[in-house]
Amino acid sequence: MHNPFTPVASVPVDPRSARVHEEGWQSWSPSGAYALDARPYRPTNDNWATVCYRPGRTVPAGVFQGEGLLALDPGDGAPVRLWAGAAPLLDVPSIRLTVRDGHAEVEADGPVKEWTDTGIRPALERWADGLALPAPRPAPTVWCSWYEYFTAVTEDDIHENLRAMDTLDLPIDVVQIDDGHQSALGDWLTLSGRFRSRRGIADAIRARGRRAGIWTAPFLVAPDSELAGTHPEWLVRDGDGNPLSAGRNRGHDLYVLDTTHPAAAACLYDVFVTLRAEGYDYFKVDFLYAGALEGVRHSGADALTAYRRGVALIREAIGADAYLLGCGAPILPSIGLFDAMRVSPDTAPHRRPQAGDYSQPGQDPAEFTGAGRQWQHGRLWINDPDCLMARPAVETRERWAAHVEATGGLMASSDRLLSLDQWGVNTTRRLLTSAGATR
């Protein structure tokens, strides 16, 4: 249970021009700046509150809330004020702002420190610069199977696109196989029926002069997986002793791997050692919020300590030279762990998200939060704005391509390459080439 909120500051504001930046909890949580009369984006159902926001931190109506970071431009010429958790990697307080009688009343449920600057983005950048992190490694250019094939991807699809990359002369460094290669979430080394050999496809990718990449959701376990059935003691538990739910997806609750259990940790380590030995050196790890959910763990570790140790275990297994991309990850607790980070919800072939929930797939929410987190790029990691989709069937593809290009972040194509028309081919080649030139 988190601590009660206590007052932090009372700041005079001009309600006509003041703005507030909320930092969301994880990759998919809406983040950005709002006018004081705006209604910030909030979850529209309980499941999305667990999967895409910070569970257990319901925000009252009329209140702004940042998770570990909140900034205020008073709008009256006074300096911007930023409040951040005093120890942001392992203690991320919720910071609230409520406007009363011409003042912004700020409170938090944990220790915070204050910074001032000339604008919201400069304040955020200054805070990040103060962490004194090493400069992130440049990102490779990527082709990803997800936004064309989703979970139905086959080994033949990968081969087709490998040939098309050569035919279309696309400067793609990494070919990343996304969700669908595995038999179940948690059974990462057991292939789905659509793949013949994980090592074989990695060999084929590398034989064409490209690097092999692969997707996992390392802290999720499907109830019908072999892992859940064979080793129920490897699951994080709720207060009643039942497997902790990480929310519902694909028609059932998802469970959480307890990486503080020695045998579960050893299994996870072996998964990534095996993938690396098979030729994969680019890893997208997804749905990472699950590893930071509050629950009962074998070691008794708190959730954020367990999360950081779990990611560190993956890094140890894949080696320092492999490239590690996080997604669906708690933002502040992930600092210092990743080469690149998804900084927005998923994009989609359509603009508007389901039910108007800005944590859900859609170009509008991906642009809003991607722009709101642009300050993180090159400071905390390489920003991943999500994949370019340039095929004719994609709604407002020109606008989406312009957003991806403007971020200067990780550049990944996610079309069936043979479905691209001339505009799509030219745009994909141009964006990949410009990204490669700045590596």
Phi, psi and omega in degrees: 000133182279165186286161175292156178281138177233151184297143178242314183199157172231117190237124174298139181225154168266107188296344181279332187231356178292152177220150181235131173261122172260130172262120180286165186293312187225181186312316188271354182284131179306136179218136179161186185257144182229148166289159185294337180265007179277160175255107181300153181289131182227161180296143180257358169206165186293325181294315179294332176298326178281315189280332190235350180237194178265110183301141176080005180241058178299135183259126178298155177299143178079011183239136170269145180213125173250145179262094180088343180213132172211135181234146182230123165263110186296341177080004182245016181092350177286159182300152171292139177248135177235135176241134182221152176303142184291332179225075197292345182283326186235355179218103187246093180289150167278134183240122186249150176225127178232136180266124178220125173053045176076010178235145170269116179264117185252135178217161182214158179256024176191175183295136176227158172242160184240142174234157173232153179197187186269347181199167182294311181294316175302325179294317178295318179296319180296319178299314181295319179299328180293344177286343176055046177281153173295151179300135181291151176292142176301150180273144170288165169275149194223146160246132184235139185281346197299304194283359172253317189252339182051220186281358181268009182301143179237165176298325179295326176299319180297316180297318180300315182288329173301314178295320182294325177302319178291314182300319184271358178056056181260129183280075183255122179279316189238134170254111187254119176277122183263193183311134179128346179283335186265159181285328180198155174297120184109329179261067193288336183264001177259122185283148167290166182291354183268358179235140182265318183206118179292319177294321181298319180288326175296319177299318180295320178296313183290329178296337178266013176081018180243168180261151181262131178236156184212149181259141167216163169239080199294340183259001178262146176224124177284141180301330182266011178284158175296323181300313181296322181286325185272326185228066178298338180288352179271004184260142172294142183249155171272183184295341179264003179089003178272159176303131180293134177273132173264021183098174182256139175204143179059033171087004179207164174295149173251144180257172186240128176287131179271095183285357173273351174281123186305318182290322177294319178297318179296321178295314179298317178301316181296324177303311185283327173298318180295313180299319179294319180295333179281354175115005179270132178225015174229121187235119169262117179250127196236168179053038186288342177309329184301323181289350180249012177285143177291132179187181181266117182248158184305315185276348186082004181296149174289165190298316185287325174297316179297321180298309182296323178293324178295317177293320178299325177297317178297315179299318179299321183289322185272342179093155185293336184274345177290155181262130187238118179249124178264155178204147184061032190254143173299125193293298186294319178293351180266356183299131178088001185253340191234153171281320181219158184216132169294128185246019181206168169294171178300145165282187180195166173293350180244165183274310191273138179280158178301135177059017181068017181272117187280012168263352187264160184303137178165151181292324180300306180294326178295322178290317182300306184283326176300317177292322181294340180249017180299333179298340181283337187295128180079355179250305179268329184181182168277126179288137171253107181280000186088172198285147167290133170233117188239009181284157185301331184287350183278125178297138177044048184296329179295316179294319180295318179298321179296322177296312181301316181297319185294334182290332184068015186266203180301131183250116182225128174272142179218054174243156159291112193298329179286351177272354182286137169275186185296321178298317181296317178296312183297318181292316179298314180297317182295315182291320178294320180294317180293325177293318179296327181291338182261003180291000000 
